[in-house]
Amino acid sequence: MNEKLLRVGTIYLPVRHLEEAALWYVAKLGAKINYQDKEKAILELADQSFFLVKAKEEASANFYAANGTECFSLTFEVDGLEELKILHKDLKQKAVQVGDIEDRGHAGRNFVFADLDGNKFDVWSELSPTFKQRMKE
């Protein structure tokens, strides 16, 4: 297949209090702030650009599945179960809202965490094969 879309370059996240949110991402997740003004902050995190955008109080990156469950729209990957457990423990120690490590019936394990604004993120213990190959090269 001849792919036209090569990678995800930027992810936009709504936040209520921009300065506080940007500092949270730096302190809790190790992000780097590349630019910030009154309306947005551009962060470097997990080899991606994340735009934190000052948004209305009710805004969220989450959505609801047909069964009514609130869902995340983004999964981060780590390299193996041990790395997942280390990150899970680290986020808990940093007082991040973190769910339990789960077995969802597929390869690897996952857990969900949320930022200050309730934006949910998934973490999976398996790196994609394509990314693993790029790391070797």
N, CA and C atoms as an extended XYZ file, in Angstrom:
411
Properties=species:S:1:pos:R:3:atomname:S:1:resname:S:1:resid:I:1 pbc="F F F"
N         0.848       -1.180        0.000 N   MET     1
C         0.000        0.000        0.000 CA  MET     1
C         0.890        1.238        0.000 C   MET     1
N         0.552        2.210       -0.785 N   ASN     2
C         1.298        3.451       -0.886 CA  ASN     2
C         0.667        4.472        0.063 C   ASN     2
N         1.246        4.600        1.256 N   GLU     3
C         0.679        5.500        2.260 CA  GLU     3
C         0.947        6.955        1.914 C   GLU     3
N        -0.064        7.769        2.046 N   LYS     4
C         0.061        9.210        1.824 CA  LYS     4
C         0.339        9.945        3.127 C   LYS     4
N        -0.271        9.482        4.218 N   LEU     5
C        -0.060       10.085        5.529 CA  LEU     5
C         1.098        9.363        6.197 C   LEU     5
N         2.161       10.069        6.509 N   LEU     6
C         3.378        9.431        6.992 CA  LEU     6
C         3.507        9.369        8.504 C   LEU     6
N         2.979       10.352        9.208 N   ARG     7
C         3.065       10.329       10.663 CA  ARG     7
C         2.103       11.355       11.243 C   ARG     7
N         1.822       11.206       12.527 N   VAL     8
C         1.059       12.217       13.246 CA  VAL     8
C         2.074       13.241       13.731 C   VAL     8
N         1.910       14.482       13.356 N   GLY     9
C         2.865       15.517       13.715 CA  GLY     9
C         2.494       16.281       14.966 C   GLY     9
N         1.211       16.556       15.145 N   THR    10
C         0.768       17.393       16.253 CA  THR    10
C        -0.534       16.866       16.825 C   THR    10
N        -0.629       16.914       18.129 N   ILE    11
C        -1.846       16.540       18.837 CA  ILE    11
C        -2.301       17.770       19.618 C   ILE    11
N        -3.571       18.111       19.524 N   TYR    12
C        -4.126       19.277       20.207 CA  TYR    12
C        -4.941       18.824       21.403 C   TYR    12
N        -4.696       19.446       22.551 N   LEU    13
C        -5.417       19.112       23.777 CA  LEU    13
C        -6.016       20.366       24.394 C   LEU    13
N        -7.287       20.313       24.752 N   PRO    14
C        -7.911       21.458       25.414 CA  PRO    14
C        -7.523       21.490       26.889 C   PRO    14
N        -7.199       22.685       27.378 N   VAL    15
C        -6.887       22.871       28.801 CA  VAL    15
C        -7.566       24.141       29.283 C   VAL    15
N        -7.883       24.192       30.566 N   ARG    16
C        -8.565       25.361       31.128 CA  ARG    16
C        -7.576       26.455       31.533 C   ARG    16
N        -6.525       26.051       32.217 N   HIS    17
C        -5.527       26.994       32.734 CA  HIS    17
C        -4.179       26.664       32.095 C   HIS    17
N        -3.864       27.393       31.056 N   LEU    18
C        -2.734       27.069       30.183 CA  LEU    18
C        -1.405       26.973       30.925 C   LEU    18
N        -1.058       27.979       31.690 N   GLU    19
C         0.237       27.994       32.384 CA  GLU    19
C         0.358       26.803       33.326 C   GLU    19
N        -0.677       26.566       34.121 N   GLU    20
C        -0.676       25.460       35.078 CA  GLU    20
C        -0.578       24.110       34.352 C   GLU    20
N        -1.316       23.969       33.263 N   ALA    21
C        -1.297       22.722       32.497 CA  ALA    21
C         0.078       22.466       31.882 C   ALA    21
N         0.676       23.490       31.296 N   ALA    22
C         2.000       23.324       30.685 CA  ALA    22
C         3.020       22.875       31.726 C   ALA    22
N         2.995       23.497       32.890 N   LEU    23
C         3.923       23.114       33.956 CA  LEU    23
C         3.646       21.694       34.450 C   LEU    23
N         2.385       21.282       34.472 N   TRP    24
C         2.039       19.913       34.859 CA  TRP    24
C         2.672       18.912       33.899 C   TRP    24
N         2.553       19.158       32.596 N   TYR    25
C         3.122       18.240       31.603 CA  TYR    25
C         4.647       18.160       31.723 C   TYR    25
N         5.277       19.263       32.062 N   VAL    26
C         6.728       19.265       32.270 CA  VAL    26
C         7.078       18.456       33.516 C   VAL    26
N         6.428       18.748       34.631 N   ALA    27
C         6.755       18.112       35.912 CA  ALA    27
C         6.369       16.647       35.970 C   ALA    27
N         5.220       16.292       35.429 N   LYS    28
C         4.703       14.937       35.578 CA  LYS    28
C         5.127       13.996       34.463 C   LYS    28
N         5.251       14.526       33.225 N   LEU    29
C         5.525       13.659       32.081 CA  LEU    29
C         6.864       13.936       31.414 C   LEU    29
N         7.573       14.954       31.875 N   GLY    30
C         8.883       15.247       31.293 CA  GLY    30
C         8.836       15.963       29.957 C   GLY    30
N         7.732       16.625       29.664 N   ALA    31
C         7.615       17.366       28.407 CA  ALA    31
C         8.547       18.575       28.425 C   ALA    31
N         8.837       19.069       27.239 N   LYS    32
C         9.647       20.286       27.079 CA  LYS    32
C         8.766       21.342       26.413 C   LYS    32
N         8.728       22.540       26.978 N   ILE    33
C         7.955       23.635       26.377 CA  ILE    33
C         8.806       24.280       25.290 C   ILE    33
N         8.316       24.245       24.062 N   ASN    34
C         9.023       24.865       22.932 CA  ASN    34
C         8.522       26.266       22.620 C   ASN    34
N         7.284       26.556       23.000 N   TYR    35
C         6.695       27.876       22.747 CA  TYR    35
C         5.471       28.011       23.642 C   TYR    35
N         5.226       29.245       24.086 N   GLN    36
C         4.016       29.487       24.866 CA  GLN    36
C         3.598       30.944       24.725 C   GLN    36
N         2.297       31.160       24.553 N   ASP    37
C         1.728       32.504       24.606 CA  ASP    37
C         0.447       32.415       25.442 C   ASP    37
N        -0.441       33.376       25.327 N   LYS    38
C        -1.650       33.399       26.166 CA  LYS    38
C        -2.709       32.373       25.742 C   LYS    38
N        -2.623       31.876       24.523 N   GLU    39
C        -3.652       30.978       23.986 CA  GLU    39
C        -3.208       29.532       23.829 C   GLU    39
N        -1.891       29.293       23.760 N   LYS    40
C        -1.422       27.930       23.516 CA  LYS    40
C        -0.011       27.733       24.049 C   LYS    40
N         0.322       26.474       24.276 N   ALA    41
C         1.688       26.075       24.614 CA  ALA    41
C         2.029       24.905       23.705 C   ALA    41
N         3.205       24.948       23.099 N   ILE    42
C         3.647       23.856       22.240 CA  ILE    42
C         4.680       23.052       23.013 C   ILE    42
N         4.338       21.780       23.253 N   LEU    43
C         5.200       20.904       24.031 CA  LEU    43
C         5.798       19.823       23.154 C   LEU    43
N         6.984       19.389       23.536 N   GLU    44
C         7.616       18.232       22.915 CA  GLU    44
C         7.494       17.089       23.914 C   GLU    44
N         6.829       16.011       23.499 N   LEU    45
C         6.583       14.872       24.383 CA  LEU    45
C         6.407       13.617       23.542 C   LEU    45
N         7.118       12.561       23.878 N   ALA    46
C         6.987       11.263       23.208 CA  ALA    46
C         7.182       11.377       21.701 C   ALA    46
N         8.174       12.164       21.311 N   ASP    47
C         8.525       12.343       19.897 CA  ASP    47
C         7.373       12.951       19.080 C   ASP    47
N         6.545       13.770       19.748 N   GLN    48
C         5.425       14.445       19.104 CA  GLN    48
C         5.351       15.890       19.578 C   GLN    48
N         4.654       16.704       18.823 N   SER    49
C         4.300       18.039       19.282 CA  SER    49
C         2.888       17.990       19.850 C   SER    49
N         2.737       18.483       21.059 N   PHE    50
C         1.441       18.597       21.701 CA  PHE    50
C         1.136       20.073       21.858 C   PHE    50
N         0.008       20.512       21.311 N   PHE    51
C        -0.452       21.880       21.490 CA  PHE    51
C        -1.486       21.875       22.605 C   PHE    51
N        -1.165       22.515       23.708 N   LEU    52
C        -2.159       22.738       24.744 CA  LEU    52
C        -2.868       24.027       24.374 C   LEU    52
N        -4.166       23.955       24.179 N   VAL    53
C        -4.946       25.102       23.721 CA  VAL    53
C        -5.900       25.524       24.824 C   VAL    53
N        -5.832       26.800       25.197 N   LYS    54
C        -6.760       27.317       26.203 CA  LYS    54
C        -8.171       27.164       25.656 C   LYS    54
N        -9.009       26.448       26.422 N   ALA    55
C       -10.336       26.092       25.940 CA  ALA    55
C       -11.392       26.413       26.993 C   ALA    55
N       -12.643       26.274       26.597 N   LYS    56
C       -13.757       26.482       27.516 CA  LYS    56
C       -13.768       25.404       28.586 C   LYS    56
N       -14.383       25.699       29.707 N   GLU    57
C       -14.411       24.806       30.868 CA  GLU    57
C       -14.858       23.384       30.532 C   GLU    57
N       -15.828       23.227       29.672 N   GLU    58
C       -16.392       21.905       29.405 CA  GLU    58
C       -15.625       21.109       28.348 C   GLU    58
N       -14.601       21.686       27.735 N   ALA    59
C       -13.865       21.011       26.665 CA  ALA    59
C       -13.032       19.858       27.206 C   ALA    59
N       -12.929       18.785       26.407 N   SER    60
C       -12.138       17.618       26.768 CA  SER    60
C       -11.754       16.872       25.496 C   SER    60
N       -10.633       16.185       25.537 N   ALA    61
C       -10.222       15.337       24.417 CA  ALA    61
C       -10.902       13.969       24.484 C   ALA    61
N       -11.624       13.693       25.560 N   ASN    62
C       -12.282       12.404       25.740 CA  ASN    62
C       -13.562       12.327       24.912 C   ASN    62
N       -14.047       11.104       24.737 N   PHE    63
C       -15.327       10.899       24.069 CA  PHE    63
C       -16.048        9.750       24.754 C   PHE    63
N       -17.321        9.570       24.433 N   TYR    64
C       -18.122        8.513       25.038 CA  TYR    64
C       -18.423        7.427       24.017 C   TYR    64
N       -18.136        6.185       24.392 N   ALA    65
C       -18.464        5.035       23.548 CA  ALA    65
C       -19.974        4.815       23.562 C   ALA    65
N       -20.448        3.979       22.676 N   ALA    66
C       -21.887        3.700       22.573 CA  ALA    66
C       -22.464        3.171       23.885 C   ALA    66
N       -21.638        2.470       24.680 N   ASN    67
C       -22.130        1.925       25.952 CA  ASN    67
C       -22.078        2.939       27.093 C   ASN    67
N       -21.665        4.177       26.789 N   GLY    68
C       -21.638        5.239       27.781 CA  GLY    68
C       -20.324        5.405       28.518 C   GLY    68
N       -19.337        4.569       28.228 N   THR    69
C       -18.036        4.654       28.876 CA  THR    69
C       -17.239        5.832       28.324 C   THR    69
N       -16.662        6.642       29.224 N   GLU    70
C       -15.800        7.736       28.780 CA  GLU    70
C       -14.463        7.151       28.346 C   GLU    70
N       -14.004        7.521       27.157 N   CYS    71
C       -12.812        6.923       26.561 CA  CYS    71
C       -11.722        7.960       26.303 C   CYS    71
N       -10.502        7.490       26.258 N   PHE    72
C        -9.336        8.278       25.849 CA  PHE    72
C        -9.249        8.234       24.327 C   PHE    72
N        -8.506        9.155       23.755 N   SER    73
C        -8.333        9.146       22.302 CA  SER    73
C        -6.871        8.967       21.907 C   SER    73
N        -6.008        8.655       22.886 N   LEU    74
C        -4.578        8.567       22.610 CA  LEU    74
C        -3.941        7.510       23.493 C   LEU    74
N        -3.111        6.667       22.897 N   THR    75
C        -2.358        5.659       23.643 CA  THR    75
C        -0.871        5.913       23.469 C   THR    75
N        -0.171        6.040       24.587 N   PHE    76
C         1.287        6.082       24.585 CA  PHE    76
C         1.795        4.646       24.660 C   PHE    76
N         3.001        4.401       24.143 N   GLU    77
C         3.616        3.083       24.223 CA  GLU    77
C         4.898        3.157       25.026 C   GLU    77
N         5.155        2.105       25.801 N   VAL    78
C         6.435        1.938       26.490 CA  VAL    78
C         7.007        0.591       26.055 C   VAL    78
N         8.276        0.358       26.362 N   ASP    79
C         8.962       -0.840       25.876 CA  ASP    79
C         8.940       -1.951       26.920 C   ASP    79
N         7.804       -2.606       27.052 N   GLY    80
C         7.701       -3.779       27.896 CA  GLY    80
C         6.941       -3.561       29.195 C   GLY    80
N         6.572       -4.687       29.810 N   LEU    81
C         5.778       -4.675       31.031 CA  LEU    81
C         6.510       -4.014       32.191 C   LEU    81
N         7.796       -4.263       32.328 N   GLU    82
C         8.551       -3.643       33.418 CA  GLU    82
C         8.539       -2.118       33.302 C   GLU    82
N         8.710       -1.595       32.092 N   GLU    83
C         8.664       -0.148       31.877 CA  GLU    83
C         7.280        0.404       32.194 C   GLU    83
N         6.246       -0.362       31.863 N   LEU    84
C         4.881        0.054       32.182 CA  LEU    84
C         4.710        0.166       33.692 C   LEU    84
N         5.187       -0.841       34.419 N   LYS    85
C         5.071       -0.840       35.877 CA  LYS    85
C         5.855        0.310       36.500 C   LYS    85
N         7.044        0.583       35.971 N   ILE    86
C         7.864        1.690       36.484 CA  ILE    86
C         7.153        3.016       36.269 C   ILE    86
N         6.616        3.232       35.061 N   LEU    87
C         5.903        4.477       34.766 CA  LEU    87
C         4.657        4.601       35.640 C   LEU    87
N         3.921        3.532       35.797 N   HIS    88
C         2.714        3.527       36.624 CA  HIS    88
C         3.048        3.973       38.047 C   HIS    88
N         4.084        3.398       38.618 N   LYS    89
C         4.517        3.746       39.975 CA  LYS    89
C         4.981        5.203       40.044 C   LYS    89
N         5.746        5.630       39.046 N   ASP    90
C         6.257        7.005       39.013 CA  ASP    90
C         5.121        8.021       38.959 C   ASP    90
N         4.134        7.786       38.111 N   LEU    91
C         3.009        8.714       37.999 CA  LEU    91
C         2.208        8.760       39.296 C   LEU    91
N         2.023        7.611       39.928 N   LYS    92
C         1.321        7.578       41.218 CA  LYS    92
C         2.078        8.404       42.259 C   LYS    92
N         3.401        8.254       42.287 N   GLN    93
C         4.215        9.004       43.244 CA  GLN    93
C         4.158       10.500       42.978 C   GLN    93
N         3.887       10.891       41.741 N   LYS    94
C         3.769       12.303       41.384 CA  LYS    94
C         2.332       12.805       41.524 C   LYS    94
N         1.486       12.007       42.156 N   ALA    95
C         0.089       12.353       42.424 CA  ALA    95
C        -0.735       12.568       41.150 C   ALA    95
N        -0.418       11.811       40.115 N   VAL    96
C        -1.215       11.832       38.890 CA  VAL    96
C        -2.372       10.850       39.076 C   VAL    96
N        -3.540       11.209       38.567 N   GLN    97
C        -4.700       10.310       38.613 CA  GLN    97
C        -4.426        9.142       37.674 C   GLN    97
N        -4.211        7.939       38.259 N   VAL    98
C        -3.797        6.763       37.494 CA  VAL    98
C        -4.727        5.596       37.808 C   VAL    98
N        -5.146        4.877       36.756 N   GLY    99
C        -5.950        3.671       36.946 CA  GLY    99
C        -5.065        2.455       37.161 C   GLY    99
N        -5.686        1.333       37.411 N   ASP   100
C        -4.968        0.075       37.620 CA  ASP   100
C        -4.382       -0.436       36.308 C   ASP   100
N        -3.327       -1.236       36.420 N   ILE   101
C        -2.789       -1.935       35.254 CA  ILE   101
C        -3.788       -3.028       34.892 C   ILE   101
N        -4.152       -3.077       33.603 N   GLU   102
C        -5.220       -3.962       33.147 CA  GLU   102
C        -4.736       -4.977       32.121 C   GLU   102
N        -5.376       -6.123       32.121 N   ASP   103
C        -5.241       -7.123       31.062 CA  ASP   103
C        -6.514       -7.015       30.241 C   ASP   103
N        -6.409       -6.511       29.020 N   ARG   104
C        -7.598       -6.293       28.188 CA  ARG   104
C        -7.830       -7.406       27.176 C   ARG   104
N        -7.096       -8.524       27.348 N   GLY   105
C        -7.314       -9.667       26.475 CA  GLY   105
C        -6.515       -9.640       25.182 C   GLY   105
N        -5.594       -8.714       25.049 N   HIS   106
C        -4.715       -8.666       23.879 CA  HIS   106
C        -3.279       -8.634       24.380 C   HIS   106
N        -2.327       -8.592       23.500 N   ALA   107
C        -0.915       -8.566       23.890 CA  ALA   107
C        -0.640       -7.374       24.805 C   ALA   107
N         0.187       -7.604       25.814 N   GLY   108
C         0.601       -6.522       26.694 CA  GLY   108
C        -0.433       -6.153       27.745 C   GLY   108
N        -0.100       -5.115       28.490 N   ARG   109
C        -0.967       -4.584       29.553 CA  ARG   109
C        -1.097       -3.075       29.350 C   ARG   109
N        -2.118       -2.503       29.968 N   ASN   110
C        -2.407       -1.080       29.817 CA  ASN   110
C        -2.808       -0.467       31.144 C   ASN   110
N        -2.701        0.861       31.207 N   PHE   111
C        -3.350        1.621       32.266 CA  PHE   111
C        -3.720        2.981       31.704 C   PHE   111
N        -4.642        3.639       32.377 N   VAL   112
C        -5.131        4.951       31.952 CA  VAL   112
C        -4.742        5.968       33.010 C   VAL   112
N        -4.342        7.162       32.560 N   PHE   113
C        -4.105        8.276       33.480 CA  PHE   113
C        -4.761        9.515       32.906 C   PHE   113
N        -4.898       10.550       33.739 N   ALA   114
C        -5.550       11.787       33.309 CA  ALA   114
C        -4.704       12.986       33.702 C   ALA   114
N        -4.805       14.047       32.896 N   ASP   115
C        -4.118       15.296       33.217 CA  ASP   115
C        -4.995       16.144       34.141 C   ASP   115
N        -4.546       17.357       34.425 N   LEU   116
C        -5.289       18.252       35.328 CA  LEU   116
C        -6.695       18.564       34.843 C   LEU   116
N        -6.892       18.527       33.524 N   ASP   117
C        -8.182       18.884       32.939 CA  ASP   117
C        -9.067       17.678       32.663 C   ASP   117
N        -8.631       16.504       33.113 N   GLY   118
C        -9.421       15.303       32.918 CA  GLY   118
C        -9.251       14.648       31.564 C   GLY   118
N        -8.325       15.157       30.727 N   ASN   119
C        -8.023       14.486       29.461 CA  ASN   119
C        -7.385       13.143       29.794 C   ASN   119
N        -7.985       12.064       29.294 N   LYS   120
C        -7.497       10.725       29.599 CA  LYS   120
C        -6.527       10.237       28.533 C   LYS   120
N        -5.535        9.472       29.001 N   PHE   121
C        -4.544        8.869       28.114 CA  PHE   121
C        -4.355        7.418       28.517 C   PHE   121
N        -4.124        6.582       27.537 N   ASP   122
C        -3.833        5.179       27.749 CA  ASP   122
C        -2.329        4.980       27.615 C   ASP   122
N        -1.788        3.993       28.333 N   VAL   123
C        -0.389        3.592       28.169 CA  VAL   123
C        -0.391        2.091       27.942 C   VAL   123
N         0.329        1.650       26.910 N   TRP   124
C         0.389        0.238       26.526 CA  TRP   124
C         1.816       -0.244       26.647 C   TRP   124
N         1.996       -1.468       27.097 N   SER   125
C         3.332       -2.015       27.336 CA  SER   125
C         4.025       -2.532       26.080 C   SER   125
N         3.414       -2.356       24.927 N   GLU   126
C         3.984       -2.906       23.694 CA  GLU   126
C         4.310       -1.803       22.692 C   GLU   126
N         5.555       -1.769       22.244 N   LEU   127
C         5.917       -0.851       21.167 CA  LEU   127
C         5.458       -1.431       19.839 C   LEU   127
N         4.991       -0.576       18.937 N   SER   128
C         4.578       -1.056       17.626 CA  SER   128
C         5.797       -1.612       16.887 C   SER   128
N         5.623       -2.677       16.088 N   PRO   129
C         6.752       -3.267       15.356 CA  PRO   129
C         7.483       -2.274       14.457 C   PRO   129
N         6.746       -1.381       13.821 N   THR   130
C         7.370       -0.385       12.946 CA  THR   130
C         8.276        0.539       13.737 C   THR   130
N         7.829        0.981       14.904 N   PHE   131
C         8.641        1.864       15.738 CA  PHE   131
C         9.873        1.123       16.256 C   PHE   131
N         9.712       -0.129       16.659 N   LYS   132
C        10.850       -0.932       17.124 CA  LYS   132
C        11.912       -1.018       16.039 C   LYS   132
N        11.470       -1.256       14.814 N   GLN   133
C        12.415       -1.367       13.683 CA  GLN   133
C        13.146       -0.039       13.482 C   GLN   133
N        12.453        1.068       13.545 N   ARG   134
C        13.084        2.387       13.380 CA  ARG   134
C        14.092        2.650       14.472 C   ARG   134
N        13.802        2.191       15.694 N   MET   135
C        14.723        2.387       16.811 CA  MET   135
C        16.028        1.644       16.586 C   MET   135
N        15.961        0.475       15.938 N   LYS   136
C        17.152       -0.323       15.659 CA  LYS   136
C        18.024        0.323       14.585 C   LYS   136
N        17.398        1.045       13.660 N   GLU   137
C        18.135        1.617       12.516 CA  GLU   137
C        18.929        2.817       12.865 C   GLU   137
